[in-house]
Amino acid sequence: MDSTPKPFVHVIIDAVDAVVFDADSRYDAEVHDHYATFGEARDAALSCVELLLDQADYDGEDHRDELERMRTMLESAATFDDLADQADYRWFLDRFEPDHISITAFAASRAA
């Protein structure tokens, strides 16, 4: 069994692929893909977003706009800090199971 820490998780937030930081391993590996690096998780989420956009596989203009927003965020983020610092990313995260991962939890884990 691979014991390498994989704190970056590819998740779907309201039909938009994204990345969260999960230092506590709250996300089931049977349900969510986990990655050792942010770059791996970002690339996985970005590939899915680009595929949906390329195939016009979205539910209306609002969904397309959200996919475009996420694509822009993922493309410009070299690190998870880059992503987490973006207001649009925090907007998405606020829509995603607030009892799991939050920017506050991420910041607290880095300060420790």
C-alpha positions in Angstrom: 0.0 0.0 0.0 1.3 3.4 -0.9 1.7 5.5 2.2 2.7 8.7 0.5 0.5 11.6 1.8 -2.0 12.7 -0.8 -3.6 15.8 0.6 -4.9 17.3 -2.6 -8.3 16.1 -3.7 -10.1 16.4 -7.0 -13.7 17.2 -6.1 -16.8 18.3 -8.0 -18.6 21.4 -6.6 -22.1 21.8 -8.2 -20.9 20.1 -11.4 -17.6 22.0 -11.6 -14.3 20.1 -11.0 -12.1 21.7 -8.4 -9.3 20.9 -6.0 -9.4 21.0 -2.2 -6.7 20.6 0.4 -7.5 17.7 2.8 -4.7 17.3 5.4 -7.1 15.2 7.6 -8.0 12.7 4.9 -11.7 13.3 5.3 -12.5 12.5 1.7 -13.0 8.8 1.0 -10.4 7.6 -1.5 -13.0 5.3 -2.9 -15.1 8.3 -3.9 -12.5 11.1 -4.6 -9.2 11.0 -6.4 -6.3 12.0 -4.1 -3.0 13.4 -5.2 0.4 14.0 -3.6 0.9 17.3 -5.3 -1.3 20.3 -6.2 -0.1 20.1 -9.8 -1.4 16.6 -10.2 -4.8 17.4 -8.7 -5.0 20.7 -10.6 -4.2 19.0 -13.9 -6.9 16.3 -13.3 -9.6 18.9 -12.5 -8.5 21.1 -15.4 -8.7 18.3 -17.8 -12.2 17.5 -16.8 -13.3 21.2 -17.0 -11.7 21.6 -20.4 -13.4 18.4 -21.7 -16.8 19.6 -20.6 -16.2 22.9 -22.3 -14.8 21.4 -25.5 -17.7 19.1 -25.8 -20.3 21.7 -24.8 -21.4 19.3 -22.1 -22.8 21.8 -19.6 -26.3 22.6 -18.3 -26.9 26.1 -19.6 -25.0 29.3 -19.7 -24.6 29.7 -15.9 -22.9 26.3 -15.8 -20.6 27.2 -18.7 -19.7 30.4 -17.1 -18.8 28.6 -13.8 -16.7 26.1 -15.8 -14.9 29.0 -17.5 -14.2 30.7 -14.2 -12.8 27.5 -12.8 -10.6 26.9 -15.8 -9.2 30.4 -15.5 -8.4 29.9 -11.8 -6.8 26.5 -12.3 -4.7 27.6 -15.3 -3.3 30.6 -13.3 -2.6 28.7 -10.1 0.9 27.3 -9.7 0.2 26.4 -6.1 -2.7 25.7 -3.9 -2.0 29.1 -2.2 -2.5 30.8 -5.5 -5.9 29.1 -5.9 -7.0 29.6 -2.3 -6.2 33.3 -2.5 -8.8 33.8 -5.3 -12.2 35.2 -4.3 -13.9 33.1 -7.0 -12.4 29.9 -5.6 -13.6 30.8 -2.1 -17.1 31.4 -3.6 -17.0 27.9 -5.1 -15.8 26.4 -1.8 -18.5 28.1 0.2 -21.0 26.1 -1.9 -19.3 22.8 -1.1 -20.1 20.9 2.1 -18.9 23.5 4.6 -18.4 20.8 7.3 -15.5 19.3 5.4 -12.8 21.5 4.1 -12.5 25.3 4.3 -10.0 28.0 3.6 -9.8 28.6 7.3 -8.9 24.9 8.0 -6.3 25.1 5.2 -4.8 28.3 6.7 -4.8 26.8 10.2 -3.0 23.7 9.0 -0.2 25.7 7.4 0.3 27.9 10.5 0.7 24.8 12.7 
